[in-house]
Amino acid sequence: MNYPLTYIHPDAKIAENVVIDPFTSIQGNVEIGEGTLIGSNVTIMDGARIGKNCKIFPGAVISAVPQDLKYAGEDTTVEIGDNTTLRECVTVNKGTTDKWKTVVGSNCLIMAYAHVAHDCIIGNHCIISNSTQLGGHITIDDWAIIGGSCAFQQFTHVGAHSYTGGGSLVNKDIPPFVKAVRHPISYGGVNVVGLKRRGYTMDQINRIMELYRWVYNKGLNTTQAITAIDSEFEPSEEKSIVLEFIKNSKLGIIKGATMLLLGEPVEAE
């Protein structure tokens, strides 16, 4: 259902069963999949590609030009996957020539007043809480959870299944499976609760905790920890994920907390 006070450019490609509330504006180079609900006072600009069964709440702005002075009007996009919710006043800017697109994956929840800047790549099943601000070129892997009012420096990388505590200022990469907390932000142990919810076994969780014990609790620098893990641990999916992330980190990973014994083995309940 499209109300009379809604503006929809005749070139926009919108599935028949999309619901668009009054006072919303949709420009021409836009595609919206079936079953999507768009609230009032939403602005969807050229380059938006929105999947099926999404929910866009009032005040959101999707595919506005990047807040990047180098942007020269190139034809870039915003891609939003299926079943994703953008709450009130979320802003998602289109890409630049770096990646040519900004991506929010499927089954994500982006809470009110969050900002996703140009060339960010957000995976599937991610939660980004209220008022979190993502600078440009950030990568957030699947199942990551970001607490409210966080601020991320551009080019940071957030690993899969990680949890970032609310109010964090993030200027280093957050490895997969961990909790990133405190001020300045640092390693707060393995995200045990999240991993249990996603079906990880106790053996897998304890293997991850042992990996990070070598990274953070053995007094080794990052290079030494990588060498030790390579030689001391049998091959496993968890080992491969952790090592690949750390080896490819461009900003360096978050530091370890001091004066705390973190990552004790978990007993099965």
C-alpha positions in Angstrom: 0.0 0.0 0.0 1.4 3.4 -1.0 -0.2 6.5 0.4 -1.0 9.7 -1.6 1.6 11.8 0.3 4.4 9.4 -0.6 6.8 10.4 -3.4 8.0 7.4 -5.5 10.1 8.1 -8.6 8.6 6.3 -11.6 11.9 4.5 -12.4 12.2 3.0 -8.9 11.8 -0.9 -8.9 9.5 -1.8 -6.0 7.9 -5.1 -5.5 4.1 -5.1 -5.5 3.6 -6.0 -1.8 6.0 -3.4 -0.4 4.2 -1.1 2.1 5.3 2.6 2.1 3.9 5.0 4.7 3.2 8.7 4.1 5.9 11.4 3.7 8.5 9.0 2.4 10.6 9.9 -0.6 12.1 7.2 -2.9 14.3 8.2 -5.8 14.7 6.6 -9.2 17.7 4.3 -9.0 16.3 2.2 -6.2 15.3 -1.4 -5.9 13.2 -2.8 -3.0 12.3 -6.4 -2.5 8.9 -8.0 -1.7 7.5 -7.9 1.8 9.5 -4.8 2.9 7.8 -2.3 5.2 8.9 1.4 5.0 7.8 3.8 7.6 7.0 7.5 7.3 9.6 10.2 6.7 12.1 7.8 5.3 14.4 9.0 2.5 15.8 6.4 0.1 18.2 7.9 -2.4 19.7 6.7 -5.7 21.8 3.6 -5.4 19.8 1.8 -2.7 19.3 -2.0 -3.1 17.0 -3.2 -0.3 16.2 -6.9 0.1 13.0 -8.8 1.0 11.1 -8.5 4.2 13.1 -5.6 5.6 11.7 -3.1 8.1 12.7 0.5 7.7 11.5 2.7 10.6 10.7 6.5 10.4 13.4 9.0 9.8 15.9 6.6 8.2 18.1 7.9 5.4 19.5 5.2 3.0 22.1 5.8 0.3 22.9 9.4 0.9 26.2 10.6 -0.7 29.2 9.8 1.5 30.6 12.2 4.0 33.9 12.0 2.2 35.4 15.1 0.5 37.0 12.8 -2.2 33.6 11.6 -3.4 33.1 13.0 -6.9 29.6 11.8 -7.7 30.6 8.3 -8.9 27.8 5.7 -9.3 27.9 3.7 -6.1 25.4 1.8 -4.0 24.0 0.7 -0.7 23.1 -3.0 -0.4 20.8 -4.2 2.4 20.1 -7.9 2.7 16.9 -9.8 3.5 15.1 -9.6 6.8 17.1 -6.7 8.1 15.7 -4.0 10.3 16.8 -0.3 10.4 15.3 1.5 13.3 14.5 5.2 13.7 16.9 7.7 12.1 19.5 5.2 11.0 21.7 6.6 8.3 23.5 4.4 5.7 25.7 6.2 3.2 26.6 4.8 -0.2 30.1 3.8 -1.1 33.1 5.5 -2.8 35.7 4.2 -5.3 37.2 2.1 -2.5 34.6 -0.6 -2.6 31.9 1.0 -4.7 29.3 0.0 -2.2 28.2 -0.1 1.4 26.7 -3.4 2.6 24.5 -4.4 5.5 23.9 -8.1 5.4 20.8 -10.2 6.0 19.0 -10.7 9.3 20.7 -7.7 10.9 19.3 -5.2 13.4 20.6 -1.7 13.2 19.1 0.3 16.2 18.0 3.9 16.3 20.4 6.7 15.5 23.2 4.4 14.3 25.4 5.6 11.4 26.9 3.4 8.8 29.5 5.3 6.8 30.7 4.8 3.2 32.3 1.5 2.2 31.4 -0.3 5.4 30.8 -4.1 5.0 28.5 -5.6 7.7 27.9 -9.3 7.6 24.8 -11.3 8.4 23.1 -11.6 11.8 24.8 -8.6 13.2 23.3 -6.3 15.9 24.5 -2.6 16.1 22.9 -0.9 19.1 21.6 2.7 19.5 23.7 5.7 18.5 26.7 3.7 17.4 28.8 5.5 14.8 30.8 3.6 12.2 33.5 5.5 10.3 34.2 4.6 6.7 35.7 1.4 5.3 34.8 -0.7 8.4 34.3 -4.5 8.2 32.0 -6.2 10.7 31.9 -10.0 10.4 28.9 -12.3 10.9 27.1 -12.5 14.3 29.0 -9.6 15.8 27.2 -7.6 18.5 28.0 -3.9 19.1 26.7 -2.2 22.3 25.2 1.3 22.3 27.0 4.6 21.8 30.2 3.1 20.4 32.5 5.0 18.1 34.6 3.1 15.5 37.6 4.6 13.8 37.6 4.1 10.0 39.2 0.9 8.6 38.7 -1.1 11.8 37.8 -4.8 11.5 35.4 -6.6 13.9 35.6 -10.3 14.1 32.7 -12.8 13.9 30.8 -13.7 17.1 32.5 -10.9 19.0 30.8 -8.6 21.5 31.8 -4.9 21.9 30.7 -3.3 25.2 28.6 -0.1 25.1 30.3 3.3 25.0 33.5 1.9 23.6 36.0 3.9 21.5 37.4 1.5 19.0 40.6 2.2 17.2 42.0 -1.3 16.9 40.7 -4.5 15.4 38.5 -6.8 17.5 39.3 -10.5 17.0 36.6 -13.1 16.5 34.9 -14.8 19.4 36.0 -12.2 22.1 34.5 -9.6 24.3 36.0 -6.1 23.8 35.3 -3.9 26.9 36.7 -1.3 29.3 38.4 2.1 28.7 40.7 2.0 26.8 39.1 -0.8 25.0 40.8 -4.2 25.6 40.3 -7.9 25.7 37.7 -9.0 28.2 37.7 -12.8 27.6 35.9 -15.0 25.2 32.2 -14.4 24.3 31.1 -17.6 26.0 27.5 -16.8 26.3 27.2 -15.8 22.6 29.0 -18.9 21.5 26.8 -21.2 23.5 23.7 -19.6 22.0 25.0 -20.3 18.6 25.6 -23.9 19.2 29.4 -24.1 19.9 30.4 -27.1 21.9 32.3 -26.9 25.2 35.3 -28.4 23.5 35.2 -25.7 20.8 34.8 -22.9 23.4 37.7 -24.2 25.6 39.8 -24.5 22.4 39.1 -20.8 21.6 39.9 -19.8 25.2 43.2 -21.6 25.1 44.1 -19.9 21.8 43.5 -16.5 23.3 45.4 -17.4 26.5 48.4 -17.6 24.3 47.6 -14.3 22.6 46.8 -12.4 25.8 48.0 -14.2 29.0 51.4 -15.7 28.2 53.4 -12.4 28.0 54.0 -12.8 24.3 53.9 -10.2 21.6 51.6 -10.8 18.7 54.3 -12.3 16.4 55.4 -14.6 19.2 51.9 -15.7 19.9 51.2 -16.5 16.2 54.3 -18.6 16.0 53.5 -20.4 19.2 49.9 -21.2 18.2 51.1 -22.4 14.8 53.3 -24.9 16.4 51.5 -25.8 19.6 47.9 -26.3 18.4 46.4 -29.1 16.3 44.6 -27.9 13.1 41.0 -26.7 13.7 38.5 -24.3 12.3 38.8 -22.1 15.3 42.6 -21.9 15.0 42.4 -21.0 11.4 39.8 -18.3 12.0 41.8 -16.7 14.8 45.2 -16.8 13.1 43.9 -15.6 9.8 42.3 -12.6 11.5 45.3 -11.6 13.5 47.8 -12.1 10.6 45.6 -9.9 8.3 45.0 -7.2 10.9 46.1 -3.8 9.5 45.5 -1.7 12.6 46.6 -4.3 15.1 44.3 -6.1 17.5 43.0 -4.7 20.8 45.4 -5.1 23.8 45.0 -7.4 26.7 43.7 -6.3 30.1 46.1 -6.2 32.9 45.9 -7.6 36.5 43.1 -9.9 35.5 43.1 -13.7 34.9 40.9 -14.1 31.9 39.8 -17.1 29.9 39.5 -19.9 32.5 38.2 -23.2 31.0 34.4 -23.5 31.0 32.7 -26.5 32.5 29.7 -28.1 30.9 26.4 -27.3 32.6 
